[in-house]
């Protein structure tokens, strides 16, 4: 007995969808980020706050984002971002401004 073309195409499409879903990198890395880069950066500019460089999870791997200077809003200090270990893997907690 011959299979119907629609049934075969549906089976192939389903198989490809499952394979692609399994090929995607996990949303949360299971391995800890590498230690931060120890690049020498100039001192903080007057009126600016230095944000340290950090690793982000992107495309299934850690990618380094370099240091930068930010102009703080009045009455606030910069709280750096950090990685937190969870049962699902490592989660990046964004840096933010906090009132002092």
Biopython code that builds the backbone (N, CA, C, O; Angstrom):
import numpy as np
from Bio.PDB.StructureBuilder import StructureBuilder

atoms = [
    (1, "UNK", "N", (0.827, -1.162, 0.000)),
    (1, "UNK", "CA", (0.000, 0.000, 0.000)),
    (1, "UNK", "C", (0.886, 1.244, 0.000)),
    (1, "UNK", "O", (1.862, 1.318, 0.747)),
    (2, "UNK", "N", (0.536, 2.234, -0.853)),
    (2, "UNK", "CA", (1.320, 3.453, -0.986)),
    (2, "UNK", "C", (0.839, 4.513, -0.011)),
    (2, "UNK", "O", (-0.363, 4.708, 0.165)),
    (3, "UNK", "N", (1.798, 5.205, 0.629)),
    (3, "UNK", "CA", (1.436, 6.286, 1.550)),
    (3, "UNK", "C", (1.010, 7.512, 0.759)),
    (3, "UNK", "O", (1.500, 7.745, -0.346)),
    (4, "UNK", "N", (0.134, 8.264, 1.300)),
    (4, "UNK", "CA", (-0.329, 9.502, 0.670)),
    (4, "UNK", "C", (0.768, 10.556, 0.782)),
    (4, "UNK", "O", (1.429, 10.646, 1.817)),
    (5, "UNK", "N", (0.976, 11.366, -0.282)),
    (5, "UNK", "CA", (2.017, 12.399, -0.244)),
    (5, "UNK", "C", (1.846, 13.380, 0.919)),
    (5, "UNK", "O", (2.839, 13.808, 1.508)),
    (6, "UNK", "N", (0.631, 13.735, 1.253)),
    (6, "UNK", "CA", (0.398, 14.671, 2.348)),
    (6, "UNK", "C", (0.829, 14.073, 3.687)),
    (6, "UNK", "O", (1.399, 14.765, 4.530)),
    (7, "UNK", "N", (0.552, 12.788, 3.872)),
    (7, "UNK", "CA", (0.941, 12.119, 5.115)),
    (7, "UNK", "C", (2.461, 12.041, 5.232)),
    (7, "UNK", "O", (3.014, 12.225, 6.316)),
    (8, "UNK", "N", (3.130, 11.770, 4.124)),
    (8, "UNK", "CA", (4.599, 11.692, 4.128)),
    (8, "UNK", "C", (5.185, 13.080, 4.417)),
    (8, "UNK", "O", (6.100, 13.215, 5.229)),
    (9, "UNK", "N", (4.652, 14.105, 3.748)),
    (9, "UNK", "CA", (5.154, 15.464, 3.957)),
    (9, "UNK", "C", (4.923, 15.907, 5.401)),
    (9, "UNK", "O", (5.785, 16.552, 5.998)),
    (10, "UNK", "N", (3.769, 15.565, 5.960)),
    (10, "UNK", "CA", (3.492, 15.921, 7.351)),
    (10, "UNK", "C", (4.461, 15.232, 8.296)),
    (10, "UNK", "O", (4.947, 15.843, 9.247)),
    (11, "UNK", "N", (4.740, 13.966, 8.037)),
    (11, "UNK", "CA", (5.690, 13.227, 8.876)),
    (11, "UNK", "C", (7.086, 13.812, 8.802)),
    (11, "UNK", "O", (7.769, 13.924, 9.819)),
    (12, "UNK", "N", (7.516, 14.187, 7.601)),
    (12, "UNK", "CA", (8.843, 14.793, 7.430)),
    (12, "UNK", "C", (8.892, 16.144, 8.150)),
    (12, "UNK", "O", (9.867, 16.442, 8.841)),
    (13, "UNK", "N", (7.846, 16.961, 7.992)),
    (13, "UNK", "CA", (7.809, 18.272, 8.646)),
    (13, "UNK", "C", (7.851, 18.132, 10.160)),
    (13, "UNK", "O", (8.547, 18.889, 10.836)),
    (14, "UNK", "N", (7.110, 17.167, 10.698)),
    (14, "UNK", "CA", (7.104, 16.934, 12.139)),
    (14, "UNK", "C", (8.478, 16.485, 12.621)),
    (14, "UNK", "O", (8.955, 16.951, 13.656)),
    (15, "UNK", "N", (9.106, 15.600, 11.892)),
    (15, "UNK", "CA", (10.447, 15.115, 12.259)),
    (15, "UNK", "C", (11.449, 16.262, 12.257)),
    (15, "UNK", "O", (12.268, 16.371, 13.170)),
    (16, "UNK", "N", (11.391, 17.127, 11.228)),
    (16, "UNK", "CA", (12.306, 18.268, 11.164)),
    (16, "UNK", "C", (12.059, 19.252, 12.305)),
    (16, "UNK", "O", (13.007, 19.778, 12.888)),
    (17, "UNK", "N", (10.796, 19.501, 12.623)),
    (17, "UNK", "CA", (10.470, 20.423, 13.719)),
    (17, "UNK", "C", (11.013, 19.908, 15.042)),
    (17, "UNK", "O", (11.553, 20.680, 15.835)),
    (18, "UNK", "N", (10.876, 18.619, 15.284)),
    (18, "UNK", "CA", (11.397, 18.029, 16.526)),
    (18, "UNK", "C", (12.916, 18.117, 16.563)),
    (18, "UNK", "O", (13.496, 18.457, 17.594)),
    (19, "UNK", "N", (13.563, 17.809, 15.437)),
    (19, "UNK", "CA", (15.029, 17.861, 15.377)),
    (19, "UNK", "C", (15.526, 19.286, 15.606)),
    (19, "UNK", "O", (16.512, 19.487, 16.316)),
    (20, "UNK", "N", (14.855, 20.280, 15.014)),
    (20, "UNK", "CA", (15.277, 21.674, 15.193)),
    (20, "UNK", "C", (15.063, 22.137, 16.623)),
    (20, "UNK", "O", (15.873, 22.896, 17.156)),
    (21, "UNK", "N", (13.995, 21.695, 17.242)),
    (21, "UNK", "CA", (13.738, 22.084, 18.635)),
    (21, "UNK", "C", (14.815, 21.539, 19.554)),
    (21, "UNK", "O", (15.223, 22.209, 20.503)),
    (22, "UNK", "N", (15.275, 20.336, 19.282)),
    (22, "UNK", "CA", (16.325, 19.743, 20.108)),
    (22, "UNK", "C", (17.691, 20.333, 19.801)),
    (22, "UNK", "O", (18.588, 20.265, 20.641)),
    (23, "UNK", "N", (17.872, 20.911, 18.617)),
    (23, "UNK", "CA", (19.160, 21.487, 18.234)),
    (23, "UNK", "C", (19.364, 22.879, 18.811)),
    (23, "UNK", "O", (20.494, 23.366, 18.830)),
    (24, "UNK", "N", (18.301, 23.540, 19.285)),
    (24, "UNK", "CA", (18.415, 24.882, 19.830)),
    (24, "UNK", "C", (19.202, 24.844, 21.142)),
    (24, "UNK", "O", (19.048, 23.918, 21.938)),
    (25, "UNK", "N", (20.050, 25.862, 21.363)),
    (25, "UNK", "CA", (20.763, 25.896, 22.641)),
    (25, "UNK", "C", (19.774, 26.121, 23.783)),
    (25, "UNK", "O", (18.741, 26.762, 23.589)),
    (26, "UNK", "N", (20.078, 25.604, 24.957)),
    (26, "UNK", "CA", (19.166, 25.797, 26.081)),
    (26, "UNK", "C", (19.084, 27.281, 26.444)),
    (26, "UNK", "O", (20.062, 28.010, 26.282)),
    (27, "UNK", "N", (17.920, 27.733, 26.935)),
    (27, "UNK", "CA", (17.805, 29.143, 27.283)),
    (27, "UNK", "C", (18.662, 29.523, 28.482)),
    (27, "UNK", "O", (19.027, 30.688, 28.639)),
    (28, "UNK", "N", (18.981, 28.565, 29.315)),
    (28, "UNK", "CA", (19.823, 28.821, 30.483)),
    (28, "UNK", "C", (21.042, 27.915, 30.390)),
    (28, "UNK", "O", (20.900, 26.698, 30.268)),
    (29, "UNK", "N", (22.238, 28.493, 30.446)),
    (29, "UNK", "CA", (23.435, 27.655, 30.382)),
    (29, "UNK", "C", (23.545, 26.742, 31.598)),
    (29, "UNK", "O", (23.200, 27.137, 32.712)),
    (30, "UNK", "N", (24.015, 25.547, 31.383)),
    (30, "UNK", "CA", (24.218, 24.588, 32.470)),
    (30, "UNK", "C", (25.621, 24.686, 33.062)),
    (30, "UNK", "O", (25.896, 24.126, 34.123)),
    (31, "UNK", "N", (26.497, 25.397, 32.371)),
    (31, "UNK", "CA", (27.867, 25.568, 32.866)),
    (31, "UNK", "C", (28.054, 27.011, 33.331)),
    (31, "UNK", "O", (27.451, 27.936, 32.787)),
    (32, "UNK", "N", (28.888, 27.182, 34.333)),
    (32, "UNK", "CA", (29.146, 28.522, 34.880)),
    (32, "UNK", "C", (29.873, 29.377, 33.846)),
    (32, "UNK", "O", (30.596, 28.847, 33.003)),
    (33, "UNK", "N", (29.686, 30.693, 33.906)),
    (33, "UNK", "CA", (30.417, 31.565, 32.980)),
    (33, "UNK", "C", (31.903, 31.550, 33.301)),
    (33, "UNK", "O", (32.296, 31.268, 34.434)),
    (34, "UNK", "N", (32.738, 31.856, 32.297)),
    (34, "UNK", "CA", (34.177, 31.940, 32.563)),
    (34, "UNK", "C", (34.473, 33.083, 33.529)),
    (34, "UNK", "O", (33.629, 33.958, 33.719)),
    (35, "UNK", "N", (35.643, 33.090, 34.136)),
    (35, "UNK", "CA", (35.992, 34.222, 34.997)),
    (35, "UNK", "C", (36.049, 35.503, 34.160)),
    (35, "UNK", "O", (36.393, 35.453, 32.980)),
    (36, "UNK", "N", (35.717, 36.644, 34.758)),
    (36, "UNK", "CA", (35.746, 37.898, 33.995)),
    (36, "UNK", "C", (37.135, 38.198, 33.454)),
    (36, "UNK", "O", (38.144, 37.806, 34.041)),
    (37, "UNK", "N", (37.171, 38.891, 32.339)),
    (37, "UNK", "CA", (38.435, 39.325, 31.757)),
    (37, "UNK", "C", (39.076, 40.324, 32.710)),
    (37, "UNK", "O", (38.372, 41.116, 33.336)),
    (38, "UNK", "N", (40.361, 40.300, 32.825)),
    (38, "UNK", "CA", (41.079, 41.228, 33.708)),
    (38, "UNK", "C", (41.791, 42.306, 32.898)),
    (38, "UNK", "O", (42.926, 42.674, 33.203)),
    (39, "UNK", "N", (41.120, 42.809, 31.866)),
    (39, "UNK", "CA", (41.704, 43.863, 31.039)),
    (39, "UNK", "C", (41.880, 45.130, 31.872)),
    (39, "UNK", "O", (41.062, 45.429, 32.743)),
    (40, "UNK", "N", (42.940, 45.861, 31.601)),
    (40, "UNK", "CA", (43.189, 47.114, 32.305)),
    (40, "UNK", "C", (42.383, 48.198, 31.610)),
    (40, "UNK", "O", (42.521, 48.407, 30.405)),
    (41, "UNK", "N", (41.532, 48.893, 32.379)),
    (41, "UNK", "CA", (40.748, 49.978, 31.810)),
    (41, "UNK", "C", (41.121, 51.279, 32.504)),
    (41, "UNK", "O", (41.544, 51.273, 33.660)),
    (42, "UNK", "N", (40.966, 52.395, 31.796)),
    (42, "UNK", "CA", (41.308, 53.677, 32.422)),
    (42, "UNK", "C", (40.402, 53.964, 33.609)),
    (42, "UNK", "O", (39.317, 53.391, 33.709)),
    (43, "UNK", "N", (40.830, 54.845, 34.512)),
    (43, "UNK", "CA", (39.984, 55.186, 35.651)),
    (43, "UNK", "C", (38.656, 55.788, 35.196)),
    (43, "UNK", "O", (38.534, 56.295, 34.081)),
    (44, "UNK", "N", (37.684, 55.721, 36.070)),
    (44, "UNK", "CA", (36.360, 56.263, 35.769)),
    (44, "UNK", "C", (36.463, 57.753, 35.444)),
    (44, "UNK", "O", (37.205, 58.494, 36.089)),
    (45, "UNK", "N", (35.718, 58.168, 34.451)),
    (45, "UNK", "CA", (35.685, 59.578, 34.063)),
    (45, "UNK", "C", (34.899, 60.379, 35.094)),
    (45, "UNK", "O", (33.970, 59.842, 35.698)),
    (46, "UNK", "N", (35.243, 61.652, 35.315)),
    (46, "UNK", "CA", (34.483, 62.460, 36.266)),
    (46, "UNK", "C", (32.998, 62.541, 35.854)),
    (46, "UNK", "O", (32.679, 62.808, 34.696)),
    (47, "UNK", "N", (32.112, 62.307, 36.817)),
    (47, "UNK", "CA", (30.684, 62.360, 36.544)),
    (47, "UNK", "C", (30.103, 61.088, 35.943)),
    (47, "UNK", "O", (28.917, 61.051, 35.616)),
    (48, "UNK", "N", (30.911, 60.051, 35.790)),
    (48, "UNK", "CA", (30.446, 58.793, 35.210)),
    (48, "UNK", "C", (30.712, 57.643, 36.173)),
    (48, "UNK", "O", (31.573, 57.742, 37.047)),
    (49, "UNK", "N", (29.977, 56.567, 36.010)),
    (49, "UNK", "CA", (30.195, 55.341, 36.773)),
    (49, "UNK", "C", (30.706, 54.275, 35.810)),
    (49, "UNK", "O", (30.194, 54.137, 34.699)),
    (50, "UNK", "N", (31.705, 53.533, 36.233)),
    (50, "UNK", "CA", (32.229, 52.460, 35.392)),
    (50, "UNK", "C", (31.412, 51.187, 35.570)),
    (50, "UNK", "O", (31.168, 50.752, 36.695)),
    (51, "UNK", "N", (30.989, 50.593, 34.457)),
    (51, "UNK", "CA", (30.308, 49.298, 34.498)),
    (51, "UNK", "C", (31.317, 48.257, 34.046)),
    (51, "UNK", "O", (31.831, 48.336, 32.930)),
    (52, "UNK", "N", (31.606, 47.283, 34.899)),
    (52, "UNK", "CA", (32.569, 46.249, 34.553)),
    (52, "UNK", "C", (32.080, 45.446, 33.352)),
    (52, "UNK", "O", (30.881, 45.378, 33.082)),
    (53, "UNK", "N", (33.024, 44.839, 32.636)),
    (53, "UNK", "CA", (32.667, 43.939, 31.553)),
    (53, "UNK", "C", (32.028, 42.679, 32.138)),
    (53, "UNK", "O", (32.192, 42.390, 33.324)),
    (54, "UNK", "N", (31.309, 41.941, 31.319)),
    (54, "UNK", "CA", (30.599, 40.754, 31.800)),
    (54, "UNK", "C", (30.326, 39.801, 30.644)),
    (54, "UNK", "O", (30.344, 40.203, 29.481)),
    (55, "UNK", "N", (30.078, 38.552, 30.965)),
    (55, "UNK", "CA", (29.692, 37.547, 29.974)),
    (55, "UNK", "C", (28.180, 37.439, 29.912)),
    (55, "UNK", "O", (27.509, 37.457, 30.944)),
    (56, "UNK", "N", (27.636, 37.325, 28.697)),
    (56, "UNK", "CA", (26.214, 37.058, 28.480)),
    (56, "UNK", "C", (26.097, 35.765, 27.693)),
    (56, "UNK", "O", (26.999, 35.419, 26.929)),
    (57, "UNK", "N", (25.009, 35.058, 27.870)),
    (57, "UNK", "CA", (24.738, 33.822, 27.136)),
    (57, "UNK", "C", (24.067, 34.207, 25.829)),
    (57, "UNK", "O", (22.981, 34.787, 25.840)),
    (58, "UNK", "N", (24.693, 33.894, 24.711)),
    (58, "UNK", "CA", (24.161, 34.292, 23.418)),
    (58, "UNK", "C", (24.499, 33.227, 22.386)),
    (58, "UNK", "O", (25.667, 32.888, 22.192)),
    (59, "UNK", "N", (23.479, 32.703, 21.727)),
    (59, "UNK", "CA", (23.712, 31.713, 20.668)),
    (59, "UNK", "C", (24.347, 30.427, 21.157)),
    (59, "UNK", "O", (25.102, 29.787, 20.425)),
    (60, "UNK", "N", (24.047, 30.042, 22.393)),
    (60, "UNK", "CA", (24.580, 28.791, 22.915)),
    (60, "UNK", "C", (25.993, 28.876, 23.458)),
    (60, "UNK", "O", (26.635, 27.849, 23.681)),
    (61, "UNK", "N", (26.489, 30.092, 23.676)),
    (61, "UNK", "CA", (27.837, 30.247, 24.246)),
    (61, "UNK", "C", (27.917, 31.575, 24.991)),
    (61, "UNK", "O", (27.066, 32.448, 24.821)),
    (62, "UNK", "N", (28.939, 31.714, 25.808)),
    (62, "UNK", "CA", (29.170, 32.967, 26.526)),
    (62, "UNK", "C", (29.891, 33.944, 25.605)),
    (62, "UNK", "O", (30.838, 33.580, 24.907)),
    (63, "UNK", "N", (29.427, 35.187, 25.616)),
    (63, "UNK", "CA", (30.022, 36.252, 24.813)),
    (63, "UNK", "C", (30.403, 37.382, 25.759)),
    (63, "UNK", "O", (29.612, 37.769, 26.620)),
    (64, "UNK", "N", (31.612, 37.913, 25.600)),
    (64, "UNK", "CA", (32.109, 38.981, 26.470)),
    (64, "UNK", "C", (31.593, 40.342, 26.000)),
    (64, "UNK", "O", (31.699, 40.682, 24.822)),
    (65, "UNK", "N", (31.033, 41.116, 26.932)),
    (65, "UNK", "CA", (30.624, 42.494, 26.687)),
    (65, "UNK", "C", (31.605, 43.370, 27.462)),
    (65, "UNK", "O", (31.695, 43.247, 28.683)),
    (66, "UNK", "N", (32.341, 44.251, 26.785)),
    (66, "UNK", "CA", (33.397, 45.015, 27.455)),
    (66, "UNK", "C", (32.879, 46.079, 28.412)),
    (66, "UNK", "O", (31.693, 46.406, 28.441)),
    (67, "UNK", "N", (33.813, 46.601, 29.188)),
    (67, "UNK", "CA", (33.532, 47.652, 30.150)),
    (67, "UNK", "C", (32.981, 48.878, 29.440)),
    (67, "UNK", "O", (33.254, 49.102, 28.261)),
    (68, "UNK", "N", (32.202, 49.671, 30.170)),
    (68, "UNK", "CA", (31.713, 50.927, 29.619)),
    (68, "UNK", "C", (31.471, 51.925, 30.750)),
    (68, "UNK", "O", (31.386, 51.555, 31.921)),
    (69, "UNK", "N", (31.363, 53.185, 30.374)),
    (69, "UNK", "CA", (31.073, 54.236, 31.343)),
    (69, "UNK", "C", (29.635, 54.694, 31.166)),
    (69, "UNK", "O", (29.166, 54.876, 30.042)),
    (70, "UNK", "N", (28.940, 54.878, 32.274)),
    (70, "UNK", "CA", (27.545, 55.297, 32.268)),
    (70, "UNK", "C", (27.395, 56.570, 33.085)),
    (70, "UNK", "O", (28.043, 56.725, 34.120)),
    (71, "UNK", "N", (26.554, 57.471, 32.633)),
    (71, "UNK", "CA", (26.276, 58.689, 33.399)),
    (71, "UNK", "C", (25.127, 58.373, 34.354)),
    (71, "UNK", "O", (24.012, 58.100, 33.910)),
    (72, "UNK", "N", (25.389, 58.407, 35.658)),
    (72, "UNK", "CA", (24.337, 58.021, 36.610)),
    (72, "UNK", "C", (23.230, 59.056, 36.732)),
    (72, "UNK", "O", (23.491, 60.259, 36.709)),
    (73, "UNK", "N", (21.991, 58.585, 36.862)),
    (73, "UNK", "CA", (20.915, 59.514, 37.190)),
    (73, "UNK", "C", (21.178, 60.094, 38.582)),
    (73, "UNK", "O", (21.858, 59.473, 39.398)),
    (74, "UNK", "N", (20.653, 61.254, 38.842)),
    (74, "UNK", "CA", (20.871, 61.932, 40.114)),
    (74, "UNK", "C", (20.460, 61.059, 41.304)),
    (74, "UNK", "O", (19.365, 60.496, 41.321)),
    (75, "UNK", "N", (21.349, 60.955, 42.296)),
    (75, "UNK", "CA", (21.044, 60.245, 43.532)),
    (75, "UNK", "C", (21.037, 58.730, 43.420)),
    (75, "UNK", "O", (20.443, 58.055, 44.261)),
    (76, "UNK", "N", (21.683, 58.183, 42.399)),
    (76, "UNK", "CA", (21.675, 56.720, 42.224)),
    (76, "UNK", "C", (23.084, 56.178, 42.038)),
    (76, "UNK", "O", (23.990, 56.884, 41.597)),
    (77, "UNK", "N", (23.240, 54.920, 42.382)),
    (77, "UNK", "CA", (24.501, 54.213, 42.164)),
    (77, "UNK", "C", (24.228, 52.984, 41.310)),
    (77, "UNK", "O", (23.105, 52.480, 41.283)),
    (78, "UNK", "N", (25.242, 52.506, 40.618)),
    (78, "UNK", "CA", (25.130, 51.348, 39.742)),
    (78, "UNK", "C", (25.314, 50.058, 40.541)),
    (78, "UNK", "O", (26.292, 49.908, 41.273)),
    (79, "UNK", "N", (24.378, 49.137, 40.398)),
    (79, "UNK", "CA", (24.476, 47.795, 40.982)),
    (79, "UNK", "C", (24.807, 46.861, 39.824)),
    (79, "UNK", "O", (23.978, 46.687, 38.930)),
    (80, "UNK", "N", (25.999, 46.253, 39.813)),
    (80, "UNK", "CA", (26.399, 45.433, 38.668)),
    (80, "UNK", "C", (25.513, 44.198, 38.482)),
    (80, "UNK", "O", (24.947, 43.667, 39.437)),
    (81, "UNK", "N", (25.412, 43.760, 37.230)),
    (81, "UNK", "CA", (24.727, 42.509, 36.928)),
    (81, "UNK", "C", (25.553, 41.327, 37.417)),
    (81, "UNK", "O", (26.751, 41.464, 37.664)),
    (82, "UNK", "N", (24.922, 40.176, 37.556)),
    (82, "UNK", "CA", (25.638, 38.986, 38.009)),
    (82, "UNK", "C", (24.896, 37.725, 37.578)),
    (82, "UNK", "O", (23.712, 37.768, 37.242)),
    (83, "UNK", "N", (25.610, 36.609, 37.594)),
    (83, "UNK", "CA", (25.032, 35.303, 37.288)),
    (83, "UNK", "C", (24.549, 34.659, 38.573)),
    (83, "UNK", "O", (25.217, 34.736, 39.604)),
    (84, "UNK", "N", (23.381, 34.022, 38.510)),
    (84, "UNK", "CA", (22.828, 33.293, 39.654)),
    (84, "UNK", "C", (22.582, 31.848, 39.224)),
    (84, "UNK", "O", (21.964, 31.597, 38.190)),
    (85, "UNK", "N", (23.068, 30.911, 40.021)),
    (85, "UNK", "CA", (22.835, 29.492, 39.752)),
    (85, "UNK", "C", (21.420, 29.125, 40.204)),
    (85, "UNK", "O", (21.021, 29.451, 41.322)),
    (86, "UNK", "N", (20.667, 28.449, 39.343)),
    (86, "UNK", "CA", (19.325, 27.987, 39.679)),
    (86, "UNK", "C", (19.223, 26.500, 39.314)),
    (86, "UNK", "O", (20.165, 25.925, 38.769)),
    (87, "UNK", "N", (18.100, 25.897, 39.611)),
    (87, "UNK", "CA", (17.915, 24.482, 39.262)),
    (87, "UNK", "C", (17.815, 24.286, 37.751)),
    (87, "UNK", "O", (18.035, 23.177, 37.264)),
    (88, "UNK", "N", (17.492, 25.332, 37.004)),
    (88, "UNK", "CA", (17.402, 25.230, 35.542)),
    (88, "UNK", "C", (18.727, 25.532, 34.859)),
    (88, "UNK", "O", (18.893, 25.226, 33.678)),
    (89, "UNK", "N", (19.653, 26.113, 35.564)),
    (89, "UNK", "CA", (20.932, 26.515, 34.994)),
    (89, "UNK", "C", (21.283, 27.889, 35.523)),
    (89, "UNK", "O", (20.740, 28.320, 36.540)),
    (90, "UNK", "N", (22.174, 28.573, 34.854)),
    (90, "UNK", "CA", (22.608, 29.898, 35.277)),
    (90, "UNK", "C", (21.727, 30.961, 34.633)),
    (90, "UNK", "O", (21.404, 30.880, 33.448)),
    (91, "UNK", "N", (21.342, 31.957, 35.424)),
    (91, "UNK", "CA", (20.467, 33.036, 34.967)),
    (91, "UNK", "C", (21.198, 34.361, 35.170)),
    (91, "UNK", "O", (21.772, 34.610, 36.230)),
    (92, "UNK", "N", (21.167, 35.213, 34.133)),
    (92, "UNK", "CA", (21.797, 36.529, 34.225)),
    (92, "UNK", "C", (20.822, 37.510, 34.875)),
    (92, "UNK", "O", (19.686, 37.659, 34.424)),
    (93, "UNK", "N", (21.273, 38.174, 35.933)),
    (93, "UNK", "CA", (20.506, 39.221, 36.614)),
    (93, "UNK", "C", (21.074, 40.553, 36.130)),
    (93, "UNK", "O", (22.241, 40.862, 36.373)),
    (94, "UNK", "N", (20.243, 41.341, 35.444)),
    (94, "UNK", "CA", (20.697, 42.605, 34.857)),
    (94, "UNK", "C", (21.173, 43.587, 35.932)),
    (94, "UNK", "O", (20.649, 43.616, 37.045)),
    (95, "UNK", "N", (22.177, 44.389, 35.570)),
    (95, "UNK", "CA", (22.590, 45.489, 36.426)),
    (95, "UNK", "C", (21.517, 46.574, 36.401)),
    (95, "UNK", "O", (20.718, 46.640, 35.467)),
    (96, "UNK", "N", (21.498, 47.419, 37.424)),
    (96, "UNK", "CA", (20.472, 48.458, 37.494)),
    (96, "UNK", "C", (20.930, 49.605, 38.394)),
    (96, "UNK", "O", (21.872, 49.463, 39.173)),
    (97, "UNK", "N", (20.250, 50.734, 38.273)),
    (97, "UNK", "CA", (20.514, 51.892, 39.128)),
    (97, "UNK", "C", (19.683, 51.771, 40.387)),
    (97, "UNK", "O", (18.514, 51.387, 40.343)),
    (98, "UNK", "N", (20.308, 52.107, 41.530)),
    (98, "UNK", "CA", (19.615, 52.057, 42.827)),
    (98, "UNK", "C", (19.812, 53.391, 43.535)),
    (98, "UNK", "O", (20.891, 53.982, 43.480)),
    (99, "UNK", "N", (18.758, 53.856, 44.201)),
    (99, "UNK", "CA", (18.881, 55.074, 45.011)),
    (99, "UNK", "C", (19.810, 54.801, 46.175)),
    (99, "UNK", "O", (19.801, 53.701, 46.726)),
    (100, "UNK", "N", (20.614, 55.783, 46.561)),
    (100, "UNK", "CA", (21.424, 55.604, 47.772)),
    (100, "UNK", "C", (20.874, 56.351, 48.918)),
    (100, "UNK", "O", (21.437, 56.306, 50.012)),
]
sb = StructureBuilder()
sb.init_structure("model")
sb.init_model(0)
sb.init_chain("A")
sb.init_seg("    ")
for serial, (resi, resn, name, xyz) in enumerate(atoms, 1):
    if name == "N":
        sb.init_residue(resn, " ", resi, " ")
    sb.init_atom(name, np.array(xyz, "f"), 0.0, 1.0, " ", f" {name:<3s}", serial, name[0])
structure = sb.get_structure()
